[in-house]
Amino acid sequence: MKINFYKLFAALSALLLVITFYGCKNNNTSSNQNASSSTALKSEDDFDMRSLQTFDKNSKDPFAGVWHITDGEGSKLSNFTYIFDGNGKASIVIDTIGYCGTYTKDSDSQNTFKCQLMFGINGTYKYKFSDSNNKVILTNSESNKTTTMEKLEGFDILPVPDKNPVVDQNLLGAWKSSNGEYFYFDGSGLMYHNQYGTIFTYYKYSAKDGVITAVYKMQNETTEKFEYTLKEDVLTIDGFEYTRISTSELDKF
C-alpha cells in the first residue's frame, strides 16, 4: 500500500512521543482490557484474532508471557506491554499497535537475555527470576542499570468494535500481498493489519461503498480510510493487490 512506509516511520516516531506523554502512570493493565470477552470477535471460520499475538502457555521458558515494567530503568514505560512467545519472538505493544522483535535466553552461568525492542527492553541483560517466575530483574550488561518486569494477567490487545458496524461480507477473512503484507477482517467489525512482520495494528472498522474506515489507537485514536475493490479472490486496497489465504497462513507475531 502506498501509505505503508509512511505509517511505519510515523509509528516509530510516535513511539518516542508516547514515552513523553505517558510518563510514570501507575497502570497495570492495557487500555483495552475493558473489552468484553462476550463480544463477538470471530468471523465465519471461527478464527480468534487473539491468537496472532500470544504466547505458548506450555513453554518451559520463564519469559513466555505478557509483561510490563514496574521499576528501574524504563519505569516511565509502565503503560507499554511486552510479549514474549516462549519461542524467541517478542513484541512491544502500545494500545492497539505493536512492533515485532526477537529475543534469546541462555541459561548459562551469566543467565544472559538479549532482546531488541527499541524502548524499555533493548540490549543484553543478566536476568534473575522470582521464585514464582512472575517477576524478573534484568541488569543491563553495559550500564549495569536494572529493570524490573512483572507478568500481567488478562491482557487484551483488541479494541472494542462499534455496535452494529457496517461490514462487507465479501471482505471477511485473511488476505496477503505478494511482498508479505497481511490483512484480516472480522465479522464483528475488527480488522488486523501486519506490515511485513514489523508493525502490526488492530482496528475497529466499517466497510461501505468501496471504502474501509478504520480506527486504531496509540495514545489517541487515529482514523484511516482505504479504498478497495473485490474481484473473485483478489482484493485491491489503494491500488495494491491481496489474495485470499487461509487464516493458518497469517503471519503470527
N, C-alpha and C positions, 0 to 999 in steps of 0.2 A: 504494500500500500504506500502511497506517496507520503503519508504522514508518519510512517513508522520510525524513520531515523530522527525526525524532529521530536517525536514523542519520547524516543529512547533517551536522547540527550536532555530533553526538558525534564524528564522524570528524574534522571540522575542529579540534575541541578537542583530540582525541587527538594530532593532528599536533604541537601545542605540547609535549605531554608527551614525544613521541618524541624531539624535539630534545634534551631534558634527558637522557633515558636513554641515547641513542646516544653522546653525547659525541663525542670525536675518534678513534673507532676507525679504524684504517687497513685498510679493506676495499675492494678494487677490484672486487668482484663482488656481484651481487644474491644475497640469501639463497636464491633459488630456482634458482640456476644449476646446482645439482646434479641438477635434473630430467633424467631420461634422455631423450634425443632419440628413443629407440626406443619410448617409452611410447605406447600408442595414444591419440592426442589428438583424433581426428576422429570425427564422427558419420557417419551413413549417407550424407549428401550430400557427404562428403569435405571439409568446411569446416575450415580451420585457424584456431583461435582466436587464434593469434599475430598474425593479420592485422588484428586490431581495434586494437591499439596498436603501430604500427610506423612506419617512415619510408620515404620514397622514395629508394631506393638510386641512382637515376639523376638525382636532383636536383643542380643546379649550386649550390645553396645550401650553403655550407660548414657551416652549423649543422645540417643534416639528419643525424640520428644519435642515438645514446644516449650520454649524458654523465654525469659526476659531478664534484663539486667537490673539488679536491685541495689548494687553498691559498688563503690570503687570507680575505676576508670570507665567512662561510658555511662555513668549513672544518670546523666541527663537524657539518655535514650530509653528510659524505662517504659515508654509507650511503644517502642519498637518490639517486634516479635521475631524470634529466631527459631527456625525449624530445622532439625537435623533428622534425616530419614532413617538412620541406622545403617545405611549402605554407602555413605560417602557423599551424599548430596545435601546441600544446605540452602536456605533462603532467608532473606530478611524481609519482613512484611510491615507495611505501614498502611493501616486501614484496609483498602481493597486492592492495593497494588504491591507487587513484590519484585525482588531482584534475586536471581539464581546464582549459586556458587557451589563450591565443593569443600570438603574437609577431610582430614586424615587424622587418625589417632593411633599412636604407638604405645603399647603397654610395656615400655622399656624401663630402665632404671630412672629415666627422667620424666616418664609419663608425658610424652610430647603430643600436643594437639596443634594442628595447623589449619587455619581457615581464613579465606579471603572474602569478607562480606562488606567491604568498603567502610562501614560505620559500626563502631562498637566492638565487633569481633573481627579483627583484621590483623593477622600476624601469626607468629609462632609462640606457643604458650606451654608452660608446665601446668598440669591440672591436678586437682585433688577433690574428690567427691565426698559428700557427707555419707554417713552410714546408710541413709535411706536412698541415696542416689538422687534425691530431689534438689540438691544444691551442689554447685561446683564452684571452686575458686580457681580462676585462671591467672597465672603470673606471666606477664609478657617477658619473653626471653631477652629482649633488647633493653627495655626501660625498667624492668623489674616491678612495674606497677601491676596491681591486682584488679581483677574484675570478678564480681560475684554474680552468678546467674542462678535463678530458681525456676523450676518447672511450673508451667501453667496448666490448669485444668479447665476444660470446657471451652477452649478457644474455637472460634468460628470466623473464618475469613469472608463468608458470603454476605453480601448486602441483603437488606430486606427489600424484596421486589414490590413494585407498586400493586395496589389492589386492582384486579381485573385489567391487566395490561393488554394492549393490542399486540398480538403476535401473529406472525406468518407461519402457518403450519408447515409450509414447504421449507422453511429455514431450519427447522428443528434438527438437531444432531451435530455431528462433527465434520469439520472441513479443514483441508490442508492445501497450502500453496506448494509450488514446485521447489521453493527455496526454504521450506521448513517453518512456515508461519501457520498458526492454528487458530481456529475459531470453534466455539461450541455454543449452541443456542438451546436454552432450556425452555420447556413449555410454560413455566411459571413466570417468565419474564426476567430470567437471569442469563447472563452471557459471559463467556470466558474468552480471553484473547492472550495468546502466547507468542511473543515476538522472538523467534529464533533461539529459544531456550535461554534468553537473557532477562527479559522483563515480562511479567505476567500480570494481567489485570482482570478483576471480576467487576462486572457491571450489572446494574438493573437496566432493562431496555424495553423498547417497544418498536414495532416494525409496521409501517403503513405507507402505502403509495410509493414503494421503492426507496424509502428512507428508514434507516435504523437510527433511532435516537437512544444513545447510551450514556449512562451516568456512572462515573466512578468517584471514589473519594480518596484523597490524600491530604488530610487535614481539612480541606474544603471540598465540596462537591464540584465536579467539572463535567460538563455535558459535551459529548462529541456526536457528530452526525456523519453517517456513512451512506452513500448512495449505492444501491445494489440492484442487480437483476439476476434472475434464475432461468436457466435453460437446462432441462433434464437434471443431470447430476453435476452441473458446473455452476458455481456461484461466483458472480463478478461483483467485487466490492471496490468502489472508487477506481475502476479500470483494471484491477488485478484479479486473476482467476484462482479459484479454490475448488478442489474436487472433493466430493463426499467420501468420507472414510468411516471406518468403524471406531467406536469410542476407545477400543483397545489400542488404537494407533496414536491416540493423543499423547503428546509429549508431557509426561508427568514430571513435576518439579522443574 
